[in-house]
Amino acid sequence: MVRLLFALFVLLALLGDARIFLFILNRVVFGSHRHEKNPWTFLIFAAPPLLLLLTLLFWPLNLFIARLMSTRLVERIAPARAESVLWSADVAKIGAVWLIAASAVGLLWVVERAHALGVRELPLSGIETLPSRVVRLRRAHIPFRSLQRLGAHNDVYDIEVTRSEVFVDDLPDSFDGYRIAFLTDTHVARFVRRAFYRAVLEQVRDFAPDLVLFGGDFVSWHRDIPLAADLLTAGLQPRDGIFAVLGNHDYWTGAKEVIDAFGARGVQFLVNRSVRLRRGSDTLTLAGIDEVYRGEPDVGTALSGLDPHEPCIGASHHPDIIDLLDGRRIDLLLCGHTHGGQIRLPFFGAVVVPSRHEGEFASGFHRVRSVLMYVSRGIGAIPPIRILCRPEVATFVLRSGKRSN
C-alpha cells in the first residue's frame, strides 16, 4: 500500500511537472516576447530536466534510506539515530516538499479537466451555432474511428467550415444577413499542397461573403510572401472587399513587404484604424487593432469616433487583446494566433497555447464583459501537424436582434 501511494504521488508529481512546464512555455517563452529571438527560449530545454530532477530527488533518496536502514550494522548501532540524521538532510527536505507541491499541481490539473469535461456549459446568448462541414482532402491513414478520436490521425488537411449566426444589438436592417468569412494563421509555405489553399478559397467563395477578413500570420518565412499573396486572394471578390490585420509572424518576416504584396491585390490593412461599411445611409464599423505583443496596439485610435450605440465588428491577431479593451463595445471580435492548440490531447485538450490566458481562449466563442470574441483555430500549421484540431474556415452571418435581455 505504501509503495502504491508513493507511485501515485510520483505520477501526480510528473503531471504537475508537465503543467508547470506548460505554464512557463505558454506565458513566458511564447506568450510575452516581442522579438523573434526570444531570450527565454533556453527554458524550453532547461525547465524539463530541472523539474524532473526535483521530482526524482525523493525517489533515489528513499531507496537509499530503505537499503541503508535494512543493513544489520545500522540496526545494531542506532537505527533511530541514523534515520534522524539522514532525514534531516536538505536534499530530503527539498525532495519531499517538491513531491508534495508538484503532486498538488498535478491533482489540481486532473480535477480541473474532469470538471471542465463533466460540466455542460451554458450556451452564450446571441449566438446560434449551425452544423459545420468538413472537407477531407486526403483519406485517413488510420481507418478506425475510435483511434482517430484518440488522436491517431493528422487533421492538417481536413478543413472544417464552421457556421455561426451572431445577433447584434442596433444592427441596421440593411445589414441583417451580412456575411463574413474569416481566415487566419494561414502560414503559407511552399511545401504545403497548393490544392489545400485552393480548397480553402473554394469554401470561402461558396459561402458568398460580403466581407473577407484575414487575421494575420500570412507566412512564416519571408520568401513565401509573394506566394501567399497569390494563393490567398485568387478569385476572391466579396462585395465590400478584403481586409486584414497583421500577426506576429508578419512582423518577423517583414510587415511592409506583407502589406505591399497583399495591398497590390486589393487587400486593405487595418492597423489601429477603422472603416465604415455602407448599405445606403446605414453604416457598420469594422475596426482593426494591431498585434498585441509584436505590434503597437492602440485601442483608442482604432475605435476613435465610434458611437457606443452603434454596432462594431473588430479584428486583432491575438486574443490577449481582450485585456486592453477596457469595457469598450465590440459586438464581434475576431482573433486567431492560438491555432486552437494545434495538438490537442485526449482529456487534457489544448495544452500549448501561447497566451497569458493559456487554454482559456484557445478557440471558439467567449463573452468578456461587453465583447463577444471568437478565436479561430486558423488554417496553417508549422510544423504541419494537427491532432484533434482541424484547420478552420470560420463563417458568420450577422442578424438584427437583441443578444441578451
N, C-alpha and C positions, 0 to 999 in steps of 0.2 A: 504493500500500500504506500509506504514512504517513497519507494522508487517510482511508483506510478505518479504520485503527486509531484515529485521532483521533475519527472519527464514532462508533465503538463505545464509546470512553471517555465521550463526551458522553452517549450513550444510557444507558449504565450509571449515569452520574452523575445523570441525570434520574430514573431508577428509585430511586437512592439518596436523592435529594431527597424523592421520594414516600414512601419508607419512613420517613425521619426525620420528615416531617410527620405521618404516621400515628402514630408513637410519641408525638409531642407531643400530638396530638389525643386519642388514646385514654387516655393516662396522666395528662396534665396538665389538658387542657381538660375532658374528660368524666369522667375516672376518679378524681378526688380531691377535688373541691369539695363543700362541704356546703350551699351556698346556690344558689337558682335563678339569681341573678345572679352568674355566675362572674367573678372578677376577671381570669381568664386568657383570657376569650373573645376578646380582641383578637388572640391568637396565631393564630386561625383565618384572619384576614385579613393579619396581618403576616408570618407564617412563610413562606408560599409565595413571595411576591416576593423575600424575603431569600434564601431557598435558591436560587431561580432566578438571582438576581443573582450570588451566589457562584460558581455553576456556570459562568455565561457570562462571568465575568471573563477566563477563559483564552482564550475563543474570539475576541472582538474584538481582544484584545491580540495574539493570534497572527497574525491577519490584518494588523494594523497593522505588526507587525515584519516580516512577509514582504514587504509592499509597500515598506516603508522600505529594507529590505536589497537590494531589487531595483533601486533607483534608481542611476543612473550616478554621481551625486555621492557617495553613501556608498561605493560600490565603489571609487572613485578615491581618496577621502580615507583612510579607515581602517575597512574593514568589520569587522575583528576587534574593534577598539576600540569601535565603535558598538554592536556586538552585546553586548559585555561590559557596557557601561553600561546598555543597555536591559533586559537580562535581570536586572540587579541590582535593578530597581525592586521595591518592596514589593508593588505590585499583581500583578506577575507571579508573585511567590512565593506570595501568597495564592491566586491563581487556580490555580496548578499543584498546590499542596497540597490545596486543596478538591476539585479534579477527581479526584485520586487517591483521597482519602478517600471521597468520595461514590460513586465508581465501585466501590470495595471494598464499600461497604454495599449497593449495587445488585446486585453479583455474588453476595454472600452471600445476599441475599433470593431470587434466582433459584435458587441451589443448594439452599437450604433447602426451597423449594416443590417443586423437582424431586424431592428426596429424599423429602419427605412424600407426594407422589403416587406415587412409584415403589416405596416400601416397603409391603408389606402388613402392617398392624398385627395383632398377635395379639389374638384376642377376649378380653375381660375375663372372668374366672371368675365364676360365679354369676349369669350373665345369659343369657337366651335371648331374642333379638330376633325377633319374628314379623313377617311381611309387613305393611306399613302399607296404609291405604286412603286414597285421595284423592277428595275431593268437590269437583267443579268447579262453581261457581255461575254462571260465565259462559264463553262459548265463547272459545277462544284467538283473539286478534286477529292472531296470526302463525301461518299454517297449517302451516309447515314445522317438523318436529320438530328438524331439525338446527339451525335458527336459535333455536328455543326453548332448546335445550341450551346455546347460547352466550349466553343471557340476553335474547333479544329477546321477552320476554313478562313482563308484570306478574303475579306469583303471588299478589297480595294477596287474591284471592277463591278461591284453590284451597286448601281446608282439608285438611291431612294428619292422619289419625288414626294415631299411632304406637302400637305394642303391644309390651310387654316383660313378660317374667316374671323376677322377681328372687328368687333363693334366699337365704333369711335364716337364719343360724345361730340355733339355740334358738327358732325361731318355734313357738309352740304349735300343735298340730294343728288346734285350732278356728279358727285364723286362716289355715290353708292355703287358698289360693284367694281371699284377701282382695283386693278390687278398689278401686283408687284412680284417680280422674280428676283430672288436674292442668291447670289453666288459669292462664295468667299473662300479664301485659302486654297486657291487653285494650284499653286506651286507647280506651274507648268515646267516640265523637264523633257529633254529630248528622248530619254529612254522610256517614257510613257507612251503607250499606243495612241496614235492620232485618232483612232476610232473612238477612244474614250471621250475625248473632248468633243468630237462630232456628236456623239450620243447625248452628252450633257446639253449642248446647244439645241439639239433636236427637241429635248424635253422642254426647254425654255420656249422655243418657238411654238410648240404645240399648246402651251399654256396661253399664248397670245397676250403677253403682258402689256399694260400701259407704260410700265417703267421697269427697266432692268437696273439693278443696283449691285455693284461689286463691293465686297467688304475688305479688300486688301490682301496682301501676301500673294501677289500675282505669280512671283517666281522665287526661286531660292538662289539662283546664280545669275550674274549679270549677263552672261552670254545668251540667256534664254529670253530676254526681254522682247526682242523683235518677234520671236516665235510666239510668245504668249499673246502679244497684241494681234497677230494674225489669226491665231486659233480661237481666241475668246470673243472676237467681235464678228466673226463670219456669219453673215445672214441675219444679224440682229437688227431689227428696225422697229423698236417699240414707239408708240405714239408720242410719248413725252421724252424720249431719249434714254441714254445710258449714263449713269452717274457712278461715282466711285469714291472711296476713301482709301488712304494709304495704310499699309500694315508695317510691322517692324521689319520684315524681310525686304520690303520695298525700300525702306531707308538704308538698309545694309547694302543692298545691291546697287542702289542709285535711284533716289526718288525723282530727280529731274529727268533721267532717261525714261523711267516708267511713265511719268506724266506726259512727256513728249511723244513717246511711242503710241500710247493709247489715245492721247489727245488728237493725234493726226488721224485717228479713225473715229472721231466724234465723241469720245468719252469725256465727260465733264467731271473734274475732280472737286470735291467739296472738302477743303481743308480749312476748318473753322469758319465756314460760311454757310449760308442757306440760299435756297431759291424758292420761288413760288410757282407751283404748278397751277395751271388755269383751266377752268371749264366755264367759258363765258365770263360772267362777272364774279364767279366763285373762285376761291384760291385754297390751296393746300400747301403748307410749308414742308419742304424737305431740307433737313439740316445735316451737315456732316461735321463731326468733331474729330480732331487729329488723334493719332495713335497715342495711347496714354503713357507708355514708357519710353518709346523712341522718338516720338514726335513732340510737339508743343501744344497740347490740348488747351483750348481757350473756349470754355463753355459760354461765357458771357458774349464773346464776339460771334460765335456760331449761332446763338439764339437771340441776338440783339434785334430789337424791334418787333419781337413776336408777341402778339396779344395772347395772354394766358387763356382767353376764352375761345381761341382758335385752335383747331387740331394741328398736330405736328408729327411728322414721321422723321425719325433720326437714324443715323448710322455712325458707327465707330468700330474700329477693328477689334478692340479688346473689351470684354465685358466689365473689367475693373473700372471703366469709365463711369459706371453707375455710382461710384463713391464720390464723384466730383459734381454731380448734377444738382445737389443741394435743393431737392424738392421741386425742381422745375418740371413743367409738364412736357412729357413726350408720350404720345399715345401709342407709338410702336417704335421701339429702339432695336435696330438690327445689328448684331455683332457676330464675330467669329473667333478666330485665334486658337481656341482650345482644341480643335479637331474632334471634339466630343470625347477626348481622352485618347482617341485613335486605337489604343489597345485596351479593351475592357476585359476584366476577369470575371468569371462566374462568381456570384455572391458579392465580391468586393467592388465590382463596377469599374468606373473610370478612376485610375489611380494616379497617373501622371497628367496633371492638368496645370499648365503654367499660369497660375493666378494666385493672388493673395487670398482668394476665397477657396482655392483648390477645387474640389469637385462640386461645390455648391452650385456654380453656374456653368457646369460642363456643357450642357446642351438644353435645348427646349425653352419653353416659356417660363418667365419669372416676373412676378409683380413686386416691385420695390417702391414703396410709397406711391407716388403718382405716375410712375413709369412702368409700362409693360415692356419687358425686354425679351427678345428672342435670340438665343445663341445657336447658330448653325454649326453642324459638325464639319462643314466645309467639304471641298471636293478632293483636294490633293492629299498626299501622304508622303512625307520624307522621313524615314525610308518608306518604300511602297508596301506598307503592311498595315492592314486594318483588321482588327479582331473584334467581332461583335459590335462593330461601329461602322456602318455603311457610309460612303460619301453621300452628300445631301444636296439636292436642288430644292431650296425652300421657296414655296409659293404662298402668297397671301392675297386674300380678297377683302377689301375694306367694306364695311357695312355701316349704314347710319343706324344709330340707336344707342341707348344708354348701356354702358358697360357694366354698371352696378347700380344698386339703389343708393 
